[in-house]
C-alpha cells in the first residue's frame, strides 16, 4: 500500500513537472511574439521644445492674418458705403464766367451733374475739363471745390462777336473766327452785329479777332460790320452804330482805335461819320 502510494505520488510529480515545462514553453513563445510586434511598431517620436514653439508661432501668425483680413474687409466695406452714400455727392454745382452759354449748356458740355459722386469728379477732373473744352464756345475750364457739398466750374468763353449769313443760313461768328449754326434764321440775340459783304471766311476771322478786343458794351453798340475796301484802304471797314452814326476804320485798327469812340460821341450832339482811317475826324451828315 505504501509502495502504491509512492508510485502515485511520483507520477503526479512527473505530470506536474511536464505541465510546468509546457507552460514555460508557451510563455516563452508568447514573450517572443510580443517582442517581435514591439519591434515592428515604431515608437512615436517625442516633440522638441523648438518644434512646439514653431507650431505655436505658425498658429499665432495664421490667427493674426485672419484678424488683419477681417479688418481690411471691414474698412473696404465702410469706404464703399461712404462712396455710394448721398453725402458723398455734390449738392450744388456753381457756374461762373458764362455770358453766351447758359448754366445747363455748360453742365451738358462738361457732362457734370449732381448724380456724379464727389470722388469721381475729383479723380476724373481732367476728363470733364477736356470734354467741356470740346465745345467751340468754351475756351478754358477750371473746376474747383468750395467744400464737400459745392463744386464750382469757371469757364472762359470763346464769345460770339457777330452774325453772318452763308448760303441762306445764319451762323454765329466766334472770337477765334469759327462759325457755329444759329438757332434760327434771322435771330440776332445779344445785339450781335451782322457781317456783310465779306469775301471769305479768312477776312471775317481777321475782323472778328479784332472786334473781340473791344469791350462788350462797345461791341453791343455796333449793328453792322461791312467790308468796304477802296483804292485808298484795302482793309476799310464801315461800322453802322446803333446811335445812328457811321464809323470808317481800318480792319487792323479796330482793337486799338475804336475804344475812343464813346468819348468822342459824348462831345458831339449830332449824327455823322467818324473817320479813324487817317487821324480822327467827324463829318456831320
Secondary structure as UniProt FT lines:
FT   HELIX           2..40
FT   HELIX           49..84
FT   HELIX           86..88
FT   STRAND          92..96
FT   HELIX           103..110
FT   TURN            114..115
FT   HELIX           118..123
FT   HELIX           125..133
FT   TURN            136..137
FT   STRAND          138..147
FT   TURN            148..149
FT   STRAND          150..157
FT   STRAND          160..166
FT   TURN            167..168
FT   STRAND          169..174
FT   TURN            175..176
FT   STRAND          179..181
FT   TURN            185..186
FT   HELIX           189..191
FT   STRAND          194..196
FT   HELIX           201..211
FT   TURN            212..213
FT   HELIX           216..220
FT   STRAND          222..227
FT   TURN            234..235
FT   STRAND          236..241
FT   TURN            242..243
FT   STRAND          246..250
FT   HELIX           251..253
FT   HELIX           254..257
FT   HELIX           258..260
FT   HELIX           261..265
FT   TURN            266..267
FT   STRAND          272..275
FT   STRAND          281..284
//
